[in-house]
Amino acid sequence: MINEIRKIPVFVIRDFQLLLSYKLAFFSSMISSVFTIFYFVLFGSMFSAIAVPLIVPEGGGYISYILVGSIGWSFMWTIMNITASSLSTEMMLGTLESILSTPTKVFTIMVSYTIFGAFFGLATIGVLLLIGYFVFGVSVFASASIFTLIIFVLSSLMMMGFGLIFGGLTIWLKNIGETVPLLQNIVMFFCGVYFPISVLPGFMQPLSKALPFYYSIQGLRKSLIATTPTSELMHYTILLLEFAVAFILFGIVVLKLGLNKAKTEGSLSYY
């Protein structure tokens, strides 16, 4: 166990070295996030007089609403994307089989990817916070509480579970196509990232509350409102804890099934 923990920083440092060796890809990703923020803020400003009453329960500020949604969304899906895509990268490079031929456990690799994704997500959050403060004069974390941190941590663990699931599917199927981007677009629409779910048709709103990502975004918003009751924040915390445990356990099962299939077929060394 101790040996596995010692390996995690090694993988994280390796991933940072790989990231910094592709500086254009790194900065283009950051710039993409910046332009997304400007797009929604400037587009939404045309309708701010209409939109503000709908987001009063979420704090009332349109720019703050967009920033919080973007921060929560970027952080969660950065972790999931990196966790899921890193396995396919290892397979394409031919390194996955070599790593698994050592005593290193695959779960250690996935934890390393999650930590690296969290660091990358924090970098994105830093950029968004700077833009919010210096460009729009908004400080969204001014009223952050311990629940804000807890929700970030539990959301990270939940997204690690999804990363395990899609990582296992990648090993099993080799190519899952546009499944992850499709899921992102669907979830973004239903989970109140850029607009409250109250604008959705009535029959769609229950679907939003059936998705675990909704509680990450909504819990983050509520944790930044000083008047939110502790009981309500505990409700989001407990739900996210349950989701995190459930999806990690399910992800481990899917990953093991994928690995067993690939080992049986001898397909770990190619993508």
C-alpha positions in Angstrom: 0.0 0.0 0.0 2.8 2.4 1.0 4.7 1.6 -2.2 1.6 2.3 -4.3 1.1 5.7 -2.6 4.8 6.6 -3.3 4.2 6.0 -7.0 1.4 8.5 -7.3 3.7 11.6 -7.2 5.9 10.0 -9.8 3.0 9.6 -12.3 1.7 13.1 -11.5 5.1 14.7 -12.2 5.4 12.7 -15.4 2.0 14.0 -16.5 3.0 17.6 -15.8 6.3 17.1 -17.8 4.3 15.8 -20.7 1.8 18.6 -20.4 4.5 21.3 -20.4 6.2 19.7 -23.4 3.1 20.6 -25.4 2.8 24.2 -24.5 0.5 25.2 -27.4 -2.1 22.6 -26.5 -2.0 23.7 -22.8 -2.4 27.4 -23.6 -5.1 26.8 -26.3 -7.1 24.9 -23.8 -6.9 27.8 -21.3 -7.8 30.4 -24.0 -10.8 28.3 -25.1 -12.2 28.5 -21.5 -11.7 32.2 -21.5 -13.5 32.8 -24.7 -16.4 30.6 -23.6 -16.8 32.8 -20.5 -16.8 36.0 -22.6 -19.2 34.5 -25.1 -21.9 33.6 -22.4 -21.4 36.8 -20.4 -21.7 39.2 -23.4 -24.5 37.2 -25.1 -26.5 37.0 -21.8 -26.0 40.7 -21.1 -28.6 41.4 -23.8 -31.2 39.6 -21.8 -30.0 40.4 -18.3 -33.2 42.2 -17.3 -35.2 39.0 -18.0 -32.7 36.5 -16.7 -32.0 38.1 -13.3 -35.3 37.3 -11.6 -34.8 33.6 -12.5 -31.4 33.4 -10.8 -32.3 35.4 -7.6 -32.4 32.1 -5.6 -28.8 31.4 -6.9 -27.4 34.7 -5.7 -28.9 37.1 -8.2 -25.9 38.2 -10.1 -25.8 37.1 -13.8 -22.0 37.3 -14.2 -21.5 35.4 -10.9 -24.0 32.8 -12.0 -22.1 32.2 -15.3 -18.7 32.2 -13.5 -19.7 29.7 -10.8 -21.3 27.4 -13.4 -18.2 27.6 -15.6 -15.9 26.9 -12.7 -17.8 23.9 -11.4 -18.2 22.5 -14.9 -14.6 23.0 -16.0 -13.2 21.5 -12.8 -15.4 18.4 -13.0 -15.0 17.6 -16.6 -11.3 18.4 -16.7 -10.8 15.6 -14.2 -13.1 13.2 -16.0 -11.6 13.9 -19.4 -8.0 13.5 -18.2 -8.8 10.3 -16.2 -10.6 8.7 -19.2 -8.4 9.9 -22.0 -5.1 9.1 -20.3 -5.7 5.4 -20.6 -6.3 5.6 -24.3 -3.1 7.7 -24.6 -1.1 5.1 -22.7 -2.5 2.4 -25.0 -1.6 4.5 -28.1 1.9 5.0 -26.8 2.2 1.4 -26.0 3.1 2.1 -22.3 0.0 0.7 -20.6 1.1 -2.9 -20.9 4.6 -2.1 -19.8 3.3 -0.3 -16.7 0.9 -3.1 -15.8 3.6 -5.7 -16.2 5.2 -4.1 -13.1 3.7 -4.5 -9.5 1.9 -1.2 -10.1 -1.9 -1.4 -9.7 -4.1 0.2 -12.3 -6.0 1.9 -9.6 -2.8 3.7 -8.6 -2.5 5.0 -12.2 -6.1 6.2 -12.2 -5.7 8.0 -8.8 -2.7 9.7 -10.3 -4.6 10.8 -13.3 -7.4 12.2 -11.1 -4.9 14.2 -9.0 -3.3 15.6 -12.1 -6.7 16.5 -13.5 -7.6 18.3 -10.3 -4.4 20.3 -10.5 -5.2 21.2 -14.1 -8.7 22.0 -13.2 -7.5 24.3 -10.4 -5.3 26.1 -12.9 -8.5 26.7 -15.0 -10.3 27.9 -12.0 -7.5 30.4 -11.2 -7.8 31.8 -14.7 -11.6 32.2 -14.5 -11.4 33.8 -11.1 -8.8 36.3 -12.3 -11.0 37.2 -15.3 -14.1 37.5 -13.1 -12.2 39.9 -10.7 -10.2 42.0 -13.0 -12.5 42.2 -16.0 -16.0 42.0 -14.5 -15.2 43.1 -10.9 -16.8 39.9 -9.4 -15.3 37.8 -6.6 -17.4 34.6 -6.6 -15.5 32.9 -3.8 -15.8 35.8 -1.3 -18.4 33.9 0.7 -16.9 30.4 0.3 -17.2 28.0 3.2 -15.9 24.6 4.2 -18.8 23.1 2.3 -17.4 24.7 -0.9 -14.2 22.7 -0.5 -16.0 19.5 0.5 -18.2 19.8 -2.6 -15.1 20.2 -4.8 -13.5 17.2 -3.3 -16.6 14.9 -3.5 -17.2 16.1 -7.1 -13.6 15.2 -7.9 -14.1 11.7 -6.5 -17.4 11.3 -8.4 -15.7 12.3 -11.7 -12.9 9.9 -11.0 -15.6 7.2 -10.9 -16.8 8.3 -14.3 -13.2 8.4 -15.5 -12.8 4.8 -14.4 -16.0 3.8 -16.2 -15.0 5.4 -19.5 -11.4 4.3 -19.1 -12.7 0.7 -18.7 -14.9 1.1 -21.8 -12.0 2.5 -23.8 -9.9 -0.6 -22.9 -12.8 -2.9 -23.7 -14.0 -1.2 -27.0 -10.7 0.6 -28.0 -12.7 3.5 -29.5 -15.7 5.0 -27.8 -16.0 7.8 -30.4 -17.7 11.0 -29.3 -19.4 9.4 -26.3 -17.8 11.7 -23.8 -18.4 15.0 -25.7 -22.0 13.9 -26.3 -22.5 13.2 -22.6 -21.0 16.6 -21.8 -23.4 18.4 -24.1 -26.4 16.6 -22.7 -25.4 17.1 -19.1 -24.5 20.8 -19.7 -28.0 21.4 -21.0 -29.8 19.7 -18.1 -27.7 20.6 -15.0 -28.0 24.4 -14.7 -24.4 25.3 -15.8 -25.3 28.4 -17.9 -29.0 28.8 -17.2 -31.3 27.7 -14.3 -33.3 24.5 -14.9 -36.5 26.5 -14.3 -36.3 27.7 -17.9 -36.6 24.2 -19.1 -40.0 22.7 -20.0 -41.7 21.3 -17.0 -41.4 17.7 -18.1 -37.6 18.1 -18.5 -36.9 19.5 -15.0 -37.2 16.2 -13.1 -34.6 14.7 -15.5 -32.2 17.4 -14.4 -32.6 16.4 -10.8 -32.0 12.8 -11.7 -28.4 13.6 -12.9 -25.6 13.5 -10.3 -23.8 16.5 -11.9 -26.7 18.7 -11.1 -26.0 18.4 -7.4 -22.3 19.3 -7.9 -23.2 22.5 -9.7 -26.1 23.4 -7.5 -24.3 22.5 -4.3 -21.4 24.7 -5.3 -23.7 27.6 -6.0 -25.5 27.2 -2.7 -22.2 26.9 -0.7 -21.3 30.4 -2.0 -24.5 32.0 -0.7 -23.9 32.9 3.0 -27.6 32.6 3.8 -27.9 28.9 2.7 -28.9 26.8 5.7 -26.4 24.2 6.9 -29.0 21.5 6.6 -29.4 22.2 2.8 -25.6 22.1 2.3 -25.4 18.8 4.3 -28.1 17.4 1.9 -25.9 18.1 -1.1 -22.8 16.8 0.7 -24.5 13.5 1.6 -25.8 13.0 -1.9 -22.4 13.7 -3.5 -20.7 11.4 -1.1 -23.2 8.6 -2.1 -22.6 9.3 -5.8 -18.9 9.3 -5.4 -18.8 6.0 -3.6 -21.3 4.4 -6.0 -19.5 5.5 -9.2 -16.0 4.7 -8.0 -17.1 1.2 -7.1 -19.0 0.8 -10.4 -16.0 2.3 -12.2 -13.6 -0.2 -10.6 -15.8 -3.1 -11.8 -16.0 -1.7 -15.4 -12.2 -1.1 -15.4 -11.4 -4.6 -14.2 -13.8 -6.2 -16.8 -12.1 -4.1 -19.5 -8.6 -5.1 -18.4 -9.5 -8.8 -18.1 -10.9 -8.8 -21.6 -7.9 -7.0 -23.0 -5.5 -9.3 -21.2 -7.4 -12.3 -22.5 -7.3 -11.0 -26.1 -3.7 -9.7 -25.8 -4.9 -6.2 -26.9 -3.4 -4.1 -24.1 -0.4 -3.1 -26.3 -2.5 -1.5 -29.1 -5.3 0.9 -29.5 
